[in-house]
């Protein structure tokens, strides 16, 4: 039995969860998240808790059991508390600002980059260099953060670019000028 899969998920008071045709929808104060799950895994919803069960002990279902439970838990946690990712922009003249439903990024290219955010992702910029992304859907949030980071990856010599908060970039030693041999 999966240690993660057999744990029961408690539904908070403000959250409404319903299952229709394999599609689980969670609705709470931070928004709505829905996801389609395999029909091979059984999701039992009672008044105050959700339990994920597998129909048999096959290898495939054992691997899906813990994954499904974690995905359901992240849905409930996302609509209750929400998730956030923080990015830092490092570099001379690099900056970001929120413009409408997107981000305007100046990253050393000829033209500024207009990055449109998905519907359930919000952004906040502090001091022009610290981006905070917030969403009830953890998967979409991670995908958006990775796409923004990919616009200007941290380079290994000076460390400039976009990185996750707290990410350590191992810097390389540049070329050194050697004294010309006579």
Buried (B, 14 or more C-beta within 10 A) or exposed (E): EBEEBBBEBEBEEEBEBEBEEEEBBBBBEBBBBEBEBBEBBBBEBEEEEBBBBBEEEEEEBBEBBBBBBBBBBBBBBBBBEBBEBBBBBBBEEBBBEBBEEEBBBBBEEEEBBEBEBEEBBBBEBEEEBBBBBBBBBBBBBBBBBEEBBEBBEBBEEBBBBBBBEEEEBEEEEEEEEEEEEE
